[in-house]
Amino acid sequence: MTGWRALFYKEVLRFWKVGFQTVAAPVLTAVLYLLIFGHVLEEHV
């Protein structure tokens, strides 16, 4: 069980180091996509 625990801890640390790339960047991309295309398409609908 010690190996599993060490691997889990290592992966959690890795996730926190790249947290922006893992979580915030896709969310920001989706929000910008919705804002831009929503603004463009609201005039045509």
Biopython code that builds the backbone (N, CA, C, O; Angstrom):
import numpy as np
from Bio.PDB.StructureBuilder import StructureBuilder

atoms = [
    (1, "MET", "N", (0.822, -1.199, 0.000)),
    (1, "MET", "CA", (0.000, 0.000, 0.000)),
    (1, "MET", "C", (0.861, 1.256, 0.000)),
    (1, "MET", "O", (0.400, 2.319, -0.416)),
    (2, "THR", "N", (2.082, 1.150, 0.453)),
    (2, "THR", "CA", (2.964, 2.309, 0.506)),
    (2, "THR", "C", (3.291, 2.821, -0.893)),
    (2, "THR", "O", (3.355, 4.031, -1.111)),
    (3, "GLY", "N", (3.499, 1.907, -1.843)),
    (3, "GLY", "CA", (3.796, 2.311, -3.219)),
    (3, "GLY", "C", (2.640, 3.068, -3.843)),
    (3, "GLY", "O", (2.837, 4.073, -4.525)),
    (4, "TRP", "N", (1.417, 2.570, -3.602)),
    (4, "TRP", "CA", (0.236, 3.235, -4.131)),
    (4, "TRP", "C", (0.100, 4.633, -3.548)),
    (4, "TRP", "O", (-0.222, 5.588, -4.256)),
    (5, "ARG", "N", (0.346, 4.737, -2.266)),
    (5, "ARG", "CA", (0.228, 6.027, -1.580)),
    (5, "ARG", "C", (1.269, 7.019, -2.110)),
    (5, "ARG", "O", (0.961, 8.193, -2.315)),
    (6, "ALA", "N", (2.498, 6.547, -2.329)),
    (6, "ALA", "CA", (3.554, 7.407, -2.860)),
    (6, "ALA", "C", (3.212, 7.873, -4.273)),
    (6, "ALA", "O", (3.411, 9.041, -4.608)),
    (7, "LEU", "N", (2.703, 6.970, -5.094)),
    (7, "LEU", "CA", (2.313, 7.335, -6.454)),
    (7, "LEU", "C", (1.182, 8.355, -6.441)),
    (7, "LEU", "O", (1.203, 9.322, -7.202)),
    (8, "PHE", "N", (0.198, 8.138, -5.580)),
    (8, "PHE", "CA", (-0.915, 9.077, -5.468)),
    (8, "PHE", "C", (-0.417, 10.460, -5.058)),
    (8, "PHE", "O", (-0.824, 11.465, -5.641)),
    (9, "TYR", "N", (0.458, 10.516, -4.062)),
    (9, "TYR", "CA", (1.008, 11.786, -3.585)),
    (9, "TYR", "C", (1.792, 12.481, -4.691)),
    (9, "TYR", "O", (1.679, 13.693, -4.872)),
    (10, "LYS", "N", (2.582, 11.715, -5.426)),
    (10, "LYS", "CA", (3.379, 12.282, -6.514)),
    (10, "LYS", "C", (2.477, 12.868, -7.600)),
    (10, "LYS", "O", (2.750, 13.950, -8.120)),
    (11, "GLU", "N", (1.410, 12.155, -7.941)),
    (11, "GLU", "CA", (0.498, 12.633, -8.973)),
    (11, "GLU", "C", (-0.289, 13.856, -8.515)),
    (11, "GLU", "O", (-0.552, 14.750, -9.319)),
    (12, "VAL", "N", (-0.664, 13.914, -7.258)),
    (12, "VAL", "CA", (-1.362, 15.093, -6.738)),
    (12, "VAL", "C", (-0.448, 16.310, -6.803)),
    (12, "VAL", "O", (-0.886, 17.392, -7.195)),
    (13, "LEU", "N", (0.806, 16.146, -6.426)),
    (13, "LEU", "CA", (1.753, 17.259, -6.519)),
    (13, "LEU", "C", (1.941, 17.708, -7.964)),
    (13, "LEU", "O", (2.000, 18.906, -8.242)),
    (14, "ARG", "N", (2.035, 16.755, -8.876)),
    (14, "ARG", "CA", (2.196, 17.093, -10.294)),
    (14, "ARG", "C", (0.975, 17.862, -10.794)),
    (14, "ARG", "O", (1.110, 18.825, -11.548)),
    (15, "PHE", "N", (-0.212, 17.436, -10.373)),
    (15, "PHE", "CA", (-1.436, 18.121, -10.774)),
    (15, "PHE", "C", (-1.442, 19.565, -10.281)),
    (15, "PHE", "O", (-1.820, 20.468, -11.027)),
    (16, "TRP", "N", (-1.027, 19.793, -9.035)),
    (16, "TRP", "CA", (-1.027, 21.149, -8.494)),
    (16, "TRP", "C", (0.003, 22.030, -9.179)),
    (16, "TRP", "O", (-0.205, 23.235, -9.311)),
    (17, "LYS", "N", (1.122, 21.440, -9.618)),
    (17, "LYS", "CA", (2.148, 22.231, -10.304)),
    (17, "LYS", "C", (1.653, 22.730, -11.654)),
    (17, "LYS", "O", (1.988, 23.841, -12.065)),
    (18, "VAL", "N", (0.868, 21.932, -12.338)),
    (18, "VAL", "CA", (0.345, 22.326, -13.641)),
    (18, "VAL", "C", (-1.155, 22.606, -13.549)),
    (18, "VAL", "O", (-1.893, 22.392, -14.511)),
    (19, "GLY", "N", (-1.590, 23.077, -12.405)),
    (19, "GLY", "CA", (-3.010, 23.316, -12.168)),
    (19, "GLY", "C", (-3.638, 24.285, -13.146)),
    (19, "GLY", "O", (-4.771, 24.084, -13.583)),
    (20, "PHE", "N", (-2.920, 25.324, -13.489)),
    (20, "PHE", "CA", (-3.469, 26.296, -14.436)),
    (20, "PHE", "C", (-3.694, 25.643, -15.792)),
    (20, "PHE", "O", (-4.747, 25.825, -16.402)),
    (21, "GLN", "N", (-2.719, 24.888, -16.262)),
    (21, "GLN", "CA", (-2.847, 24.226, -17.559)),
    (21, "GLN", "C", (-3.924, 23.153, -17.526)),
    (21, "GLN", "O", (-4.583, 22.906, -18.536)),
    (22, "THR", "N", (-4.108, 22.519, -16.390)),
    (22, "THR", "CA", (-5.043, 21.408, -16.288)),
    (22, "THR", "C", (-6.488, 21.880, -16.160)),
    (22, "THR", "O", (-7.385, 21.273, -16.746)),
    (23, "VAL", "N", (-6.726, 22.934, -15.418)),
    (23, "VAL", "CA", (-8.096, 23.345, -15.110)),
    (23, "VAL", "C", (-8.431, 24.709, -15.703)),
    (23, "VAL", "O", (-9.398, 24.833, -16.455)),
    (24, "ALA", "N", (-7.657, 25.721, -15.380)),
    (24, "ALA", "CA", (-8.020, 27.090, -15.722)),
    (24, "ALA", "C", (-7.942, 27.372, -17.220)),
    (24, "ALA", "O", (-8.808, 28.065, -17.754)),
    (25, "ALA", "N", (-6.947, 26.861, -17.898)),
    (25, "ALA", "CA", (-6.805, 27.146, -19.325)),
    (25, "ALA", "C", (-7.982, 26.618, -20.146)),
    (25, "ALA", "O", (-8.504, 27.367, -20.972)),
    (26, "PRO", "N", (-8.432, 25.371, -19.970)),
    (26, "PRO", "CA", (-9.609, 24.925, -20.723)),
    (26, "PRO", "C", (-10.883, 25.700, -20.375)),
    (26, "PRO", "O", (-11.705, 25.964, -21.252)),
    (27, "VAL", "N", (-11.046, 26.061, -19.121)),
    (27, "VAL", "CA", (-12.226, 26.840, -18.724)),
    (27, "VAL", "C", (-12.182, 28.216, -19.375)),
    (27, "VAL", "O", (-13.190, 28.684, -19.904)),
    (28, "LEU", "N", (-11.031, 28.861, -19.340)),
    (28, "LEU", "CA", (-10.877, 30.175, -19.962)),
    (28, "LEU", "C", (-11.123, 30.093, -21.465)),
    (28, "LEU", "O", (-11.779, 30.969, -22.029)),
    (29, "THR", "N", (-10.613, 29.067, -22.114)),
    (29, "THR", "CA", (-10.827, 28.884, -23.546)),
    (29, "THR", "C", (-12.309, 28.725, -23.858)),
    (29, "THR", "O", (-12.807, 29.333, -24.804)),
    (30, "ALA", "N", (-13.014, 27.924, -23.083)),
    (30, "ALA", "CA", (-14.442, 27.705, -23.315)),
    (30, "ALA", "C", (-15.241, 28.986, -23.106)),
    (30, "ALA", "O", (-16.156, 29.279, -23.877)),
    (31, "VAL", "N", (-14.905, 29.746, -22.077)),
    (31, "VAL", "CA", (-15.626, 30.998, -21.806)),
    (31, "VAL", "C", (-15.401, 32.000, -22.931)),
    (31, "VAL", "O", (-16.347, 32.638, -23.393)),
    (32, "LEU", "N", (-14.159, 32.142, -23.373)),
    (32, "LEU", "CA", (-13.881, 33.061, -24.477)),
    (32, "LEU", "C", (-14.604, 32.625, -25.751)),
    (32, "LEU", "O", (-15.156, 33.458, -26.470)),
    (33, "TYR", "N", (-14.600, 31.334, -26.027)),
    (33, "TYR", "CA", (-15.296, 30.799, -27.197)),
    (33, "TYR", "C", (-16.778, 31.160, -27.141)),
    (33, "TYR", "O", (-17.338, 31.643, -28.125)),
    (34, "LEU", "N", (-17.411, 30.927, -25.997)),
    (34, "LEU", "CA", (-18.839, 31.221, -25.868)),
    (34, "LEU", "C", (-19.128, 32.713, -25.971)),
    (34, "LEU", "O", (-20.114, 33.111, -26.591)),
    (35, "LEU", "N", (-18.282, 33.536, -25.374)),
    (35, "LEU", "CA", (-18.497, 34.981, -25.443)),
    (35, "LEU", "C", (-18.362, 35.508, -26.866)),
    (35, "LEU", "O", (-19.207, 36.274, -27.331)),
    (36, "ILE", "N", (-17.310, 35.101, -27.552)),
    (36, "ILE", "CA", (-17.058, 35.616, -28.899)),
    (36, "ILE", "C", (-18.126, 35.138, -29.875)),
    (36, "ILE", "O", (-18.724, 35.946, -30.585)),
    (37, "PHE", "N", (-18.372, 33.822, -29.915)),
    (37, "PHE", "CA", (-19.354, 33.319, -30.866)),
    (37, "PHE", "C", (-20.774, 33.695, -30.470)),
    (37, "PHE", "O", (-21.628, 33.859, -31.341)),
    (38, "GLY", "N", (-21.043, 33.833, -29.200)),
    (38, "GLY", "CA", (-22.353, 34.298, -28.772)),
    (38, "GLY", "C", (-22.614, 35.723, -29.227)),
    (38, "GLY", "O", (-23.718, 36.055, -29.660)),
    (39, "HIS", "N", (-21.600, 36.554, -29.128)),
    (39, "HIS", "CA", (-21.734, 37.948, -29.563)),
    (39, "HIS", "C", (-21.909, 38.031, -31.077)),
    (39, "HIS", "O", (-22.726, 38.811, -31.567)),
    (40, "VAL", "N", (-21.152, 37.234, -31.813)),
    (40, "VAL", "CA", (-21.241, 37.252, -33.278)),
    (40, "VAL", "C", (-22.589, 36.706, -33.750)),
    (40, "VAL", "O", (-23.207, 37.270, -34.654)),
    (41, "LEU", "N", (-23.040, 35.621, -33.146)),
    (41, "LEU", "CA", (-24.258, 34.974, -33.630)),
    (41, "LEU", "C", (-25.543, 35.622, -33.125)),
    (41, "LEU", "O", (-26.607, 35.380, -33.695)),
    (42, "GLU", "N", (-25.478, 36.429, -32.085)),
    (42, "GLU", "CA", (-26.719, 37.031, -31.583)),
    (42, "GLU", "C", (-27.297, 38.024, -32.581)),
    (42, "GLU", "O", (-28.500, 38.285, -32.574)),
    (43, "GLU", "N", (-26.452, 38.573, -33.432)),
    (43, "GLU", "CA", (-26.943, 39.508, -34.439)),
    (43, "GLU", "C", (-27.632, 38.780, -35.593)),
    (43, "GLU", "O", (-28.470, 39.367, -36.277)),
    (44, "HIS", "N", (-27.294, 37.520, -35.816)),
    (44, "HIS", "CA", (-27.844, 36.769, -36.944)),
    (44, "HIS", "C", (-29.047, 35.920, -36.561)),
    (44, "HIS", "O", (-29.718, 35.383, -37.442)),
    (45, "VAL", "N", (-29.333, 35.788, -35.292)),
    (45, "VAL", "CA", (-30.442, 34.915, -34.877)),
    (45, "VAL", "C", (-31.682, 35.732, -34.621)),
    (45, "VAL", "O", (-32.722, 35.180, -34.263)),
]
sb = StructureBuilder()
sb.init_structure("model")
sb.init_model(0)
sb.init_chain("A")
sb.init_seg("    ")
for serial, (resi, resn, name, xyz) in enumerate(atoms, 1):
    if name == "N":
        sb.init_residue(resn, " ", resi, " ")
    sb.init_atom(name, np.array(xyz, "f"), 0.0, 1.0, " ", f" {name:<3s}", serial, name[0])
structure = sb.get_structure()
